[in-house]
Amino acid sequence: PPLFNGINLQVEAGDRLCLMGRNGSGKSTLLRLIGGELTPESGEVQRQQGLKVTLLTQDVPPGLAGSVFDVVASGMGSAAVLLAEYHHVSLELAHDSSEKLLARLESLQKELDESDGWSLHQEVERVLNRLELDAEAEFTALSGGTKRRVLLARALVSTPDILILDEPTNHLDIDTILWLEEFLARNVKTVLFVTHDRAFARRLANRVAELDRGRMYAFSCGYDEFVERREALLEAEITRQALFDKKLAQEEVWVRQGI
């Protein structure tokens, strides 16, 4: 059966949109459609020209390897290669202070100066420290939860126009969740996220959209007001269903009379 058909959703700059829905309703699929990982079977996904979208999925993508620093810095785009090489040359100099390495480090420093790489380098280290990640650890040797934290760090430093997060608070402690809320509110203009953490949704969301039985309901409000509006809609639906059942019973009596 189709997950959804004929739905519409518009994401504007400045939205912190929480996507709600029961398990299996298609939330992760919709995030992947918006993120460009999936192509819709019909319909259209319209994006502003030059839009940069970063998606953090629940699953760890296959084929990722290297140090934690390399994986996180890869979210920086073109600056990633410079940052990774500078980081590794700096480590090598602790054991080998050859002129060749010193010259390479000087060259990298110059390139980083010209591309504003230092601020990017500091941002990577700041996020690594806050998420308590070892920059030198091998990514493939990490546990599933730690890999998710590394991927979250990579998403946070990528400075996208839309940051898409699928259950971002999984495997995080309370202090880190509070830091993440503050980071997103201050540094990321537009966020689309799925979470089962009601406190996280309450503090971050300024819009809520719900997938329910293949249909999309969008609310321009925070989480608490969404709950109130959704309850009102459900009560109205129950009333309509009761009226329909009553009408159906009357029609059945009429039919049984033998017309």
Stockholm file with secondary structure:
# STOCKHOLM 1.0

chainA/1-259         PPLFNGINLQVEAGDRLCLMGRNGSGKSTLLRLIGGELTPESGEVQRQQGLKVTLLTQDVPPGLAGSVFDVVASGMGSAAVLLAEYHHVSLELAHDSSEKLLARLESLQKELDESDGWSLHQEVERVLNRLELDAEAEFTALSGGTKRRVLLARALVSTPDILILDEPTNHLDIDTILWLEEFLARNVKTVLFVTHDRAFARRLANRVAELDRGRMYAFSCGYDEFVERREALLEAEITRQALFDKKLAQEEVWVRQGI
#=GR chainA/1-259 SS CCSCSSCCCCCCTTCEEEEEECTTSSHHHHHHHHHTSSCCSSSCCCCCTTCCEEEECSSCCTTCCSBHHHHHHGGGTTHHHHHHHHHHHHHHHTTCCCHHHHHHHHHHHHHHHHTTHHHHHHHHHHHHHHTTCCTTSBGGGSCHHHHHHHHHHHHHHTCCSEEEEESTTTTCCHHHHHHHHHHHHHHCSCEEEECSCHHHHHHHCSEEEEEETTEEEEESSCHHHHHHHHHHHHHHHHHHHHHHHHHHHHHHHHHHTCC
#=GC SS_cons         CCSCSSCCCCCCTTCEEEEEECTTSSHHHHHHHHHTSSCCSSSCCCCCTTCCEEEECSSCCTTCCSBHHHHHHGGGTTHHHHHHHHHHHHHHHTTCCCHHHHHHHHHHHHHHHHTTHHHHHHHHHHHHHHTTCCTTSBGGGSCHHHHHHHHHHHHHHTCCSEEEEESTTTTCCHHHHHHHHHHHHHHCSCEEEECSCHHHHHHHCSEEEEEETTEEEEESSCHHHHHHHHHHHHHHHHHHHHHHHHHHHHHHHHHHTCC
//
